[in-house]
Amino acid sequence: MKFSPCTDNCTYDGTHCQGCGRAHTEIAETKRLVMEVVNFAQTQEYENIEEFSNAIGQSVLKKLKKSAAGK
């Protein structure tokens, strides 16, 4: 499945958003994950939030690539 980002054309009827095509359950879980990271960064009182966000994104990407390679 290919990820489809939000297009700011959100719909709430049915099982999928008509704007991005993602399931409402997927959208809700993604929002929950993002809020966990936000809450963590706020608890740590990071001043360099851009650097933290970039590091998290790079770490996730690295782990996904290793997983896809079977490592």
Number of C-alpha atoms within 10 A of each C-alpha: 3 5 8 10 11 13 10 8 9 13 14 11 9 9 12 17 17 15 15 17 17 17 14 16 11 11 17 11 11 12 11 12 12 12 12 12 14 14 12 12 16 12 9 9 10 12 10 9 13 10 11 14 14 11 12 13 11 12 12 12 12 12 12 13 12 11 10 9 8 7 8
